[in-house]
Amino acid sequence: TNVDLSKLINLESLDGFYGNQITSIDLSKLVNLKSLSGFGNNLITSVDFSNLTKLTELGDYYSGAFNNNQITSLDLSNLVNLKILSGFSSNSLSTLKLGNMPNLTYINGFNNNELTGTLDLTNMSNLQRIGSWKTLSNTKLEVVKLPNSVKYIDNYAFRDNSYLTLIEIDNTEGAISGAPWGASNATIKYLR
C-alpha cells in the first residue's frame, strides 16, 4: 500500500497511520511539516526526510514515528530544527546519519536494530534527555558519545546491549545519575 500525500503541501502535522500495511510513503512535498508521528507497524523500507527542514518533532515523548517497520538506513542530517527524535525501534537499521542537530533536546526509540560501531551525539549541543526504557538496547553499538548538555539518561537506556563497551560523556563524574544505565558491559568515561 502506498500513501500519496503530494497535494498536502501546507500540512504541518501528520499522525495516525499505525498498522496499515503501508509499504512506501513520499514526504518530499510536505515542506511545511513540523510534526510527524504514527507510522508504526507498517512495511515501510525507506523514508526520505531531506525536504523536511521545518520538522521539529519526529515522533513524540510517548509514541514513535516509525517503530516496527523494515527501514534499514536513515539519513536525518537535514533536520536541523528537530527538537524531538523518537521511534525507530524494531526496524533493521544498520545505518543512521544524524548530522548536526543543534536544537535536539530528546532522543528515544532506536532499540532492536542492527546499528554498529560508534554513535556520536556530541554535535547535539542542546540534547538533554536520552529516552525512556531501552532507548538504545539490543543494538550492536560499541561506543556511544554524549555531549555535556545531557542531564538525564533513563536507567535502562542501554539495557541488553552486550556489544556496548564504552559510554563517553563530556561531563564530570556523577553529573548524570544512574550509570551505567543498563549497559552492564560498558565503561563510563567522563571527559571533564
C-alpha positions in Angstrom: 0.0 0.0 0.0 1.3 3.4 -1.0 0.3 6.7 0.6 0.1 9.8 -1.7 0.4 13.0 0.3 1.7 15.1 -2.5 -1.2 17.5 -2.6 -1.0 18.3 1.1 1.9 20.8 0.8 0.6 23.1 3.6 0.3 20.2 6.1 2.1 21.0 9.4 1.3 17.8 11.4 0.9 14.2 10.3 0.0 11.3 12.6 -2.2 8.2 12.7 -1.2 5.7 10.0 -0.4 2.9 12.5 -0.7 -0.7 11.3 -2.0 -0.2 7.8 0.5 -2.3 5.8 1.9 0.8 4.2 5.0 -0.1 2.1 6.1 3.3 1.0 5.4 7.0 1.7 6.5 10.0 -0.2 7.1 13.0 2.1 9.0 15.1 -0.4 6.3 17.7 -1.0 5.5 18.2 2.7 8.0 21.1 3.1 5.9 22.8 5.9 5.6 19.7 8.0 6.6 20.4 11.7 5.4 17.2 13.4 5.4 13.6 12.1 4.4 10.5 14.0 2.3 7.4 14.0 3.6 5.2 11.1 4.4 2.2 13.3 3.6 -1.4 12.5 3.8 -1.0 8.7 6.0 -2.4 6.0 8.0 0.7 5.1 11.5 0.1 4.0 12.8 3.6 3.5 11.8 7.2 4.1 13.3 10.4 2.6 13.4 13.2 5.1 15.6 15.5 3.0 13.0 18.1 2.3 11.5 18.3 5.8 13.8 21.0 7.1 11.0 22.6 9.2 10.4 19.4 11.1 10.7 19.9 14.9 9.1 16.6 16.1 9.8 13.2 14.6 7.8 11.0 17.0 7.0 12.4 20.4 7.6 11.6 24.1 5.1 8.7 24.2 4.8 7.2 20.7 7.2 6.6 17.9 7.4 7.8 14.4 8.2 4.6 12.5 8.5 1.7 15.1 8.2 -1.8 13.8 8.8 -1.3 10.1 11.6 -2.6 7.8 13.8 0.5 7.5 17.5 -0.3 7.0 19.1 3.1 6.5 18.1 6.5 7.9 19.5 9.9 6.9 18.2 12.7 9.2 21.1 15.1 8.5 18.9 17.9 7.0 16.6 18.0 10.1 18.5 20.9 11.8 15.3 22.2 13.5 14.5 18.9 15.1 13.8 19.0 18.9 12.3 15.6 19.5 13.6 12.4 17.8 11.8 9.2 18.8 10.5 6.0 17.4 12.6 3.8 15.0 12.6 0.8 17.3 12.4 -2.7 15.8 13.4 -1.9 12.3 16.5 -3.3 10.6 18.5 -0.1 10.9 22.2 -0.6 10.2 22.9 3.0 9.1 22.0 6.1 11.0 23.1 9.5 9.8 22.2 12.3 12.2 24.4 15.3 11.2 24.3 18.5 13.3 21.1 18.9 15.2 21.7 21.9 17.5 18.0 22.1 18.6 17.6 18.4 19.6 16.7 18.0 23.3 15.3 14.5 23.4 16.2 11.2 21.7 14.5 7.8 22.2 13.5 4.6 20.5 16.3 3.1 18.5 16.3 -0.2 20.2 16.2 -3.6 18.4 18.1 -2.5 15.4 21.4 -3.5 13.7 23.3 -0.3 14.5 27.1 -1.0 14.9 30.3 0.9 15.8 30.1 4.4 17.3 27.0 6.6 17.8 28.4 10.1 18.2 25.8 12.6 19.6 28.3 15.3 20.6 27.1 17.7 17.8 23.8 17.9 19.6 24.7 20.7 21.9 21.2 21.0 23.5 20.5 17.3 23.9 19.2 17.0 27.5 17.4 13.6 27.7 18.3 10.1 26.5 14.9 8.5 26.2 12.8 6.2 28.1 13.2 2.5 28.7 15.6 0.7 26.3 16.4 3.7 24.0 19.5 2.0 22.5 19.1 -1.5 23.8 19.6 -4.6 21.6 21.8 -2.9 19.1 25.4 -3.8 18.1 26.7 -0.3 19.1 30.2 -0.5 20.7 30.6 3.2 21.7 28.1 6.0 22.5 29.4 9.6 22.8 27.3 12.2 24.6 27.6 16.0 24.9 27.8 17.8 28.2 24.3 19.1 27.8 22.7 15.7 28.7 21.0 15.9 32.1 19.1 12.7 32.2 19.6 9.1 30.9 16.9 6.5 31.6 18.0 3.7 33.9 17.6 1.1 31.2 18.5 3.2 28.1 21.3 0.8 27.1 19.9 -2.4 28.5 20.6 -5.8 26.8 23.4 -4.3 24.7 26.3 -6.7 25.2 28.3 -5.1 22.4 28.4 -1.7 24.1 31.8 -1.3 25.9 32.2 2.5 26.2 29.9 5.4 27.0 31.8 8.6 26.7 30.3 11.7 28.4 31.7 15.2 28.0 30.9 16.0 31.7 32.1 15.3 35.2 31.6 12.0 37.0 28.2 12.0 38.8 26.7 14.7 36.7 24.1 12.2 35.4 22.8 9.7 37.9 22.1 6.0 37.3 25.3 4.9 35.5 25.7 2.6 33.7 22.0 2.9 32.6 21.6 -0.8 31.9 24.9 -1.2 30.0 26.4 -3.9 32.1 29.5 -4.4 29.9 30.3 -0.7 29.4 32.9 1.5 30.9 31.8 5.1 31.6 34.4 7.6 30.6 34.0 11.2 31.8 35.9 13.8 29.8 35.9 16.6 32.4 
